[in-house]
Amino acid sequence: MGSNGTAIDLSTKYCGIKYPNPFVLASAPPTAYGSMIKRAFSLGWGGAVVKTLKPDDMEIVDVTPRFTTLKSNSGENIGFENMELVTKRPLSVWLKEIGEIKEEYPERVLIASMMADVRRESWQRLAKAAEEAGADALELNLSCPHGMPEKGIGAAVGQKPELTRMITSWVKDVARIPVIVKLTPNVTDIEPIAEAALEGGADGVAAINTVESMMGVDLDTLVPLPSVGGFSGYGGYSGSAVKPIGLRVVSQLAKTSLLPISGIGGISSWEHAVEYMLLGASNVQICTAVMLKGYGIINDLLKGLENYLVRKGFNSTQELIGLSLPRIIAHSDLDRSNLLKAEVKQEWCINCGLCVTVCQDAGYGAIAFSSNKTLVIDQEKCDGCSLCTHVCRRKALVMVPNEC
Ligand SMILES: Cc1cc2nc3c(=O)[nH]c(=O)nc-3n(C[C@H](O)[C@H](O)[C@H](O)COP(=O)(O)O)c2cc1C
């Protein structure tokens, strides 16, 4: 129950469309077939963006392998790089499946992602076909950072305001359903691109697509990763590692653009989804977490969100949107009077000495061992940077108000 005594309302509205819950599968392998989307809907996903559609005369041949990952010391995949292209499946097959999905799940939101060469007819043909097939909205993929830009499409379009404006307006000329522009983070400034989407008539923006990346190099073969027959190329980075970039872009858009936002990038838990909504997203899209753990994560997402809303006294998901935005201010306006200092909780410290090392080598030389091997912090020297609290795995260092 919400604070007003009624059941918690998990639904949200984005571009005038009601989503039963804010969790949407992003355009990617988890939405590669209609049968997969139906299975995801049966498990509770609120919406799905189909794997990007393309004109039939655009040939798509994927490389293998096309994925590589960044692992944490404990072996968890914390970053994911892909060099995958758009759908390889014929448009007619997709159109039939879009109709079938909507017939079976009329209340779930189905969005047709699309990408075409830079010709009015190509975009308009795709848009009209997807709309007639029953899609609830169109998402223009102006943001894929690999493969497609070499052909002058994908991020090559979304990095230029004039092309973004032009293609959006072509689609708006024929579409009656909402048109969403999916933005690339691979730009110096996101604002002119969002502005161009608005001028082109877009109803909403989605951000972010993947971050252009180079995962690493095999030190035995000297080939960059992933090796595709002994060579590699730049890919698109996603998963946990890109969440801070996604949150930055979404909050900048929310502060500067009039368009509603679908938040994407590194979301794998309900907490991440709430963060995106607090920073201005009306719904969230998820790809990599599903690729690594499957559709079943929806159970924890739904339960976690509902419990959070109850615990915080909210009645609906929609109440979260943008609540944290006023807390983002200019760096020059941040408080400089409330100095914090590091303090050690001796009962948690195991004397590993890492905080001493980093404070000496990258801090202010404020932490040392006393003669009886306990940590002491020189409050005069401590500058309050907080580095020690981040390297301590035991949480033995905390920041406290300066008592001087
Ligand atoms: C393997 C893979 C394929 C993708 N294919 C598409 C695509 O066809 N169209 C698109 O708009 N985005 C595509 N994306 C990008 C995702 O939709 C999403 O924007 C990005 O992965 C960030 O979200 P995440 O961190 O939840 O994965 C793809 C991502 C991955 C990992």
The ligand as an SDF file (V2000), in Angstrom:
LIG
                    3D

 31 33  0  0  0  0  0  0  0  0999 V2000
   25.0640   -6.8550  -28.2210 C   0  0  0  0  0  0  0  0  0  0  0  0
   24.3480   -5.5460  -28.2820 C   0  0  0  0  0  0  0  0  0  0  0  0
   23.5800   -5.2280  -29.4020 C   0  0  0  0  0  0  0  0  0  0  0  0
   22.9200   -3.9970  -29.4620 C   0  0  0  0  0  0  0  0  0  0  0  0
   22.1570   -3.7110  -30.5580 N   0  0  0  0  0  0  0  0  0  0  0  0
   21.4690   -2.5440  -30.6020 C   0  0  0  0  0  0  0  0  0  0  0  0
   20.6060   -2.2640  -31.6950 C   0  0  0  0  0  0  0  0  0  0  0  0
   20.4200   -3.0570  -32.6110 O   0  0  0  0  0  0  0  0  0  0  0  0
   19.9550   -1.0660  -31.6860 N   0  0  0  0  0  0  0  0  0  0  0  0
   20.1010   -0.1470  -30.6770 C   0  0  0  0  0  0  0  0  0  0  0  0
   19.4710    0.9150  -30.7130 O   0  0  0  0  0  0  0  0  0  0  0  0
   20.9060   -0.4050  -29.6260 N   0  0  0  0  0  0  0  0  0  0  0  0
   21.5900   -1.5810  -29.5750 C   0  0  0  0  0  0  0  0  0  0  0  0
   22.3650   -1.8540  -28.4810 N   0  0  0  0  0  0  0  0  0  0  0  0
   22.5060   -0.8470  -27.3960 C   0  0  0  0  0  0  0  0  0  0  0  0
   21.5180   -1.1050  -26.2490 C   0  0  0  0  0  0  0  0  0  0  0  0
   20.1870   -1.0070  -26.6830 O   0  0  0  0  0  0  0  0  0  0  0  0
   21.7450   -0.1140  -25.0880 C   0  0  0  0  0  0  0  0  0  0  0  0
   21.5300    1.1900  -25.5640 O   0  0  0  0  0  0  0  0  0  0  0  0
   23.1590   -0.1920  -24.5120 C   0  0  0  0  0  0  0  0  0  0  0  0
   23.6170   -1.5240  -24.4890 O   0  0  0  0  0  0  0  0  0  0  0  0
   23.2490    0.3890  -23.0950 C   0  0  0  0  0  0  0  0  0  0  0  0
   22.3940   -0.2680  -22.1990 O   0  0  0  0  0  0  0  0  0  0  0  0
   22.8920   -1.4720  -21.2080 P   0  0  0  0  0  0  0  0  0  0  0  0
   24.0560   -0.9660  -20.4300 O   0  0  0  0  0  0  0  0  0  0  0  0
   21.6830   -1.8190  -20.3830 O   0  0  0  0  0  0  0  0  0  0  0  0
   23.2890   -2.6000  -22.1050 O   0  0  0  0  0  0  0  0  0  0  0  0
   23.0380   -3.0810  -28.3990 C   0  0  0  0  0  0  0  0  0  0  0  0
   23.7970   -3.4130  -27.2750 C   0  0  0  0  0  0  0  0  0  0  0  0
   24.4400   -4.6290  -27.2010 C   0  0  0  0  0  0  0  0  0  0  0  0
   25.2440   -4.9570  -25.9670 C   0  0  0  0  0  0  0  0  0  0  0  0
  1  2  1  0
  2  3  1  0
  2 30  2  0
  3  4  2  0
  4  5  1  0
  4 28  1  0
  5  6  2  0
  6  7  1  0
  6 13  1  0
  7  8  2  0
  7  9  1  0
  9 10  1  0
 10 11  2  0
 10 12  1  0
 12 13  2  0
 13 14  1  0
 14 15  1  0
 14 28  1  0
 15 16  1  0
 16 17  1  0
 16 18  1  0
 18 19  1  0
 18 20  1  0
 20 21  1  0
 20 22  1  0
 22 23  1  0
 23 24  1  0
 24 25  2  0
 24 26  1  0
 24 27  1  0
 28 29  2  0
 29 30  1  0
 30 31  1  0
M  END
$$$$
